[in-house]
Each structure stands twice: as structure tokens, then as C-alpha cells.
Amino acid sequence: MGKVLVMEHPLIQHKIGIIRRKETSSKEFRELVSEVAMFMAYEATRDLKLKDVEIETPITKMTAKELAGKKMAVVPILRAGLGMVEGMLTMVPAAKVGHIGLYRDPETLKPVEYYCKLPADCGEREVFVTDPMLATGGSAVAAISMLKEKGVKNIRFMCIIAAPEGVKALTEAHPDVDIYIGALDDHLNDHGYIVPGLGDAGDRIFGTK
């Protein structure tokens, strides 16, 4: 069973408080989303496996630790998920980056894949799917289903703000996926926006309206 972890770290909470403010500019919003992703990456990688390796310091030989096993990949859900990639790569520069693009069919309201490009060895990697907002959960559920169809086995999902409805949908659809959340909000409104939320993350990252 995957775990659901809401970040309680004071620096994360402080930065999310600034991100939420309507007067925060696109430039500041982008920078803060990236910083929050960086702090979240620190928490989300806490249980990665280590192995012993023999090294030599300027003084002597010793046994040190290095990451063992699976390499990492970051897969943002386009377009807002892009805002979290740079912060993740700051913490894990060797990670590869894939992209997955979805749009909602206006008739069926179901997510449809329009773009997917993954590292060739993605099935062997620990994959971190990023999207700042987990609202209804539709996009996250669909993106993770698509990744599994393409042979990805080890998936973690990271978002900055989540609604309880989205967390429920994602845990029910993909009980094996760990979910890392910056802040868990109250509910979704009639338009599918998270309350109190921060508005449309994509518009605020890219300055579009």
C-alpha cells in the first residue's frame, strides 16, 4: 500500500503561503514552486537505498555511502508539472526527465494523452510524477496508468497542493503509488478548483490567462 505524506516542514509551509497569495508575481511564483519542489524532493527521497563503497579521502581509505539500485526520472504532467522539474534536478542532477501531456475531452471529460516521451530505461527507474495541483485526480490517475502501460513499475507522485477528493481518487486507482503533498486543502468547488488553493497553477507559472 502506498503512503500519503503531507509535508509539515516549516520552510515548505512558509513558501506555500507566499505561493497562494494572489499578488505574487509569475516570476516569484515560478521560483517558489521550484524551491518547494526542491524541499519536497529531499523528503520524497528519504527512503532511497544506499550501498557501501570504498573511497579514499586525502587522509585514508574508508567505507562511504552512495545511492544503490534504481536511478531516478522526473516526469512532469504538462504543462504545470514543468514548474517542479528544475527544483527536483537541483537535488538529483543525474535524474532523467520524461514528459507526459494530457487534455480533457470536452465530450467525455476523460483525460486523453497527446504527448509522451520517456527515458528509454524508464522501467528500471524510480519515477517521480510531478503536478503542482491534485484536484479531481483525473490527470494524475490517467498519467500514472499510461506510465504503467509503458512498463514503469516504481512510481511516486508529488504535488504542492491537493484536495481530499483527488487524494481519494488517486489512492483508490493506484494504491501502490506513494503520494507526497505540500499542503492538503479543504475541498473542490463546483468548477473543480481547489479551495482555498492558489488558482490555476499553469497560468500563474507561465503568466497566461
C-alpha positions as CSV (number, residue, x, y, z in Angstrom):
1,M,0.0,0.0,0.0
2,G,1.4,3.4,-1.0
3,K,1.8,6.1,1.7
4,V,0.3,9.6,1.6
5,L,2.7,12.1,3.2
6,V,1.7,15.7,3.8
7,M,4.8,17.9,4.3
8,E,4.9,19.6,7.7
9,H,8.3,21.2,7.2
10,P,8.1,24.9,8.2
11,L,10.1,26.1,5.1
12,I,7.7,24.3,2.8
13,Q,4.6,25.7,4.6
14,H,6.1,29.2,4.6
15,K,6.8,29.2,0.9
16,I,3.4,27.7,0.0
17,G,1.8,30.6,1.9
18,I,3.5,33.0,-0.4
19,I,2.7,31.0,-3.5
20,R,-1.0,31.2,-2.6
21,R,-1.2,35.0,-2.4
22,K,-2.9,36.5,-5.5
23,E,-0.4,39.4,-5.6
24,T,2.6,37.0,-6.0
25,S,4.1,37.7,-9.5
26,S,4.7,35.0,-12.1
27,K,8.4,35.3,-11.6
28,E,8.2,34.9,-7.9
29,F,5.6,32.1,-8.3
30,R,7.9,30.1,-10.6
31,E,10.9,30.5,-8.3
32,L,8.9,29.4,-5.2
33,V,7.3,26.4,-6.9
34,S,10.8,25.3,-7.9
35,E,12.1,25.8,-4.3
36,V,9.2,23.9,-2.8
37,A,9.8,21.0,-5.3
38,M,13.4,21.0,-4.2
39,F,12.5,20.7,-0.5
40,M,9.8,18.1,-1.3
41,A,12.4,16.1,-3.3
42,Y,14.5,16.0,-0.1
43,E,11.6,14.4,1.8
44,A,10.4,12.2,-1.0
45,T,13.9,10.6,-1.4
46,R,14.4,9.9,2.3
47,D,13.9,6.1,1.8
48,L,16.1,5.6,-1.2
49,K,18.5,2.7,-0.7
50,L,22.2,3.2,0.0
51,K,25.2,0.9,-0.5
52,D,28.7,0.8,0.9
53,V,31.5,1.9,-1.4
54,E,35.3,2.0,-0.8
55,I,36.8,5.5,-1.3
56,E,40.0,7.3,-0.4
57,T,39.9,10.7,1.4
58,P,43.1,12.9,1.4
59,I,43.8,11.2,4.8
60,T,42.9,7.5,4.4
61,K,40.8,4.8,2.8
62,M,37.2,4.4,4.2
63,T,33.8,2.9,3.5
64,A,31.3,5.6,2.4
65,K,27.7,5.5,1.2
66,E,26.2,6.1,-2.3
67,L,22.8,5.6,-3.8
68,A,22.1,2.0,-4.7
69,G,19.7,0.4,-7.1
70,K,17.3,2.3,-9.2
71,K,18.2,5.6,-10.9
72,M,15.6,8.3,-10.9
73,A,13.4,10.0,-13.5
74,V,11.2,13.0,-13.2
75,V,8.0,13.0,-15.3
76,P,6.0,16.3,-15.2
77,I,2.4,16.3,-16.3
78,L,2.3,19.1,-18.9
79,R,2.2,21.9,-18.6
80,A,2.1,22.9,-14.9
81,G,4.2,20.0,-13.8
82,L,7.2,21.6,-15.6
83,G,7.4,24.1,-12.9
84,M,8.6,21.5,-10.4
85,V,11.3,19.9,-12.6
86,E,14.2,22.3,-12.0
87,G,13.9,22.1,-8.2
88,M,13.9,18.3,-8.4
89,L,17.0,18.3,-10.7
90,T,18.8,20.7,-8.3
91,M,18.6,17.9,-5.7
92,V,19.1,15.0,-8.1
93,P,21.1,16.3,-11.1
94,A,21.6,12.8,-12.6
95,A,17.9,12.2,-12.9
96,K,16.5,11.9,-16.4
97,V,13.3,13.8,-17.5
98,G,10.3,12.5,-19.3
99,H,7.1,14.4,-20.3
100,I,3.5,13.4,-20.4
101,G,0.8,15.6,-21.9
102,L,-2.9,15.2,-21.3
103,Y,-6.0,17.1,-22.2
104,R,-9.6,16.6,-21.1
105,D,-12.0,15.6,-23.8
106,P,-14.9,18.1,-23.7
107,E,-17.5,15.5,-24.5
108,T,-16.4,12.6,-22.3
109,L,-14.4,14.7,-19.7
110,K,-11.9,11.9,-19.8
111,P,-8.1,12.7,-20.0
112,V,-6.6,11.9,-23.4
113,E,-2.9,11.5,-24.0
114,Y,-1.4,13.9,-26.6
115,Y,2.3,13.6,-25.8
116,C,4.5,11.1,-24.0
117,K,8.3,10.9,-24.2
118,L,10.1,8.9,-21.6
119,P,13.7,7.9,-21.0
120,A,14.3,4.5,-22.7
121,D,15.1,2.8,-19.4
122,C,12.2,4.3,-17.5
123,G,11.0,0.8,-16.4
124,E,14.3,0.5,-14.5
125,R,14.0,3.9,-12.8
126,E,12.3,5.3,-9.7
127,V,9.9,7.7,-11.4
128,F,8.6,10.9,-9.7
129,V,5.5,12.3,-11.4
130,T,5.0,16.0,-10.8
131,D,2.0,18.2,-11.0
132,P,1.5,21.2,-8.7
133,M,-2.2,20.6,-8.2
134,L,-4.0,17.3,-7.3
135,A,-7.6,18.4,-7.8
136,T,-10.1,15.8,-9.1
137,G,-7.2,13.4,-9.6
138,G,-8.2,12.6,-13.1
139,S,-5.0,13.7,-14.8
140,A,-2.7,12.1,-12.2
141,V,-4.7,8.8,-12.4
142,A,-4.5,8.8,-16.2
143,A,-0.9,9.7,-16.4
144,I,0.2,7.0,-13.9
145,S,-2.0,4.4,-15.8
146,M,-0.2,5.4,-19.0
147,L,3.2,5.1,-17.4
148,K,2.3,1.6,-16.0
149,E,1.2,0.6,-19.5
150,K,4.6,1.6,-20.8
151,G,6.4,-0.6,-18.3
152,V,7.1,1.8,-15.4
153,K,6.8,0.0,-12.1
154,N,8.2,2.3,-9.4
155,I,6.1,5.5,-9.3
156,R,5.8,8.3,-6.7
157,F,3.5,11.3,-7.2
158,M,4.4,14.8,-6.0
159,C,2.1,17.8,-5.8
160,I,2.2,21.1,-4.0
161,I,-1.5,21.4,-3.1
162,A,-4.1,18.6,-3.0
163,A,-7.8,18.3,-2.4
164,P,-9.1,15.3,-0.4
165,E,-11.2,14.3,-3.5
166,G,-8.0,13.9,-5.6
167,V,-6.1,12.0,-2.9
168,K,-9.0,9.6,-2.6
169,A,-9.3,9.1,-6.4
170,L,-5.5,8.5,-6.8
171,T,-5.1,6.2,-3.8
172,E,-8.1,4.1,-5.0
173,A,-6.9,3.9,-8.6
174,H,-3.2,3.4,-7.8
175,P,-2.8,2.0,-4.2
176,D,0.9,1.2,-4.9
177,V,1.9,4.8,-5.5
178,D,3.4,6.9,-2.8
179,I,1.9,10.5,-2.7
180,Y,3.9,13.5,-1.5
181,I,1.8,16.6,-0.8
182,G,2.9,20.1,0.2
183,A,-0.4,21.1,1.7
184,L,-3.8,19.3,1.9
185,D,-6.6,21.7,1.3
186,D,-10.3,21.7,2.2
187,H,-12.3,20.7,-0.9
188,L,-13.1,21.3,-4.6
189,N,-15.5,23.9,-5.7
190,D,-18.2,23.4,-8.4
191,H,-15.6,24.3,-11.1
192,G,-13.1,21.7,-9.9
193,Y,-10.8,24.3,-8.3
194,I,-9.1,23.5,-5.0
195,V,-10.3,25.7,-2.1
196,P,-8.5,27.7,-0.8
197,G,-5.9,26.7,-3.4
198,L,-4.0,29.1,-5.5
199,G,-5.9,29.4,-8.7
200,D,-4.6,27.9,-12.0
201,A,-1.0,26.8,-11.4
202,G,-0.2,26.7,-15.2
203,D,-1.5,30.2,-15.7
204,R,0.5,31.5,-12.7
205,I,3.7,29.8,-13.7
206,F,3.7,30.8,-17.3
207,G,1.9,34.2,-17.0
208,T,-1.0,33.2,-19.2
209,K,-4.7,34.0,-18.6
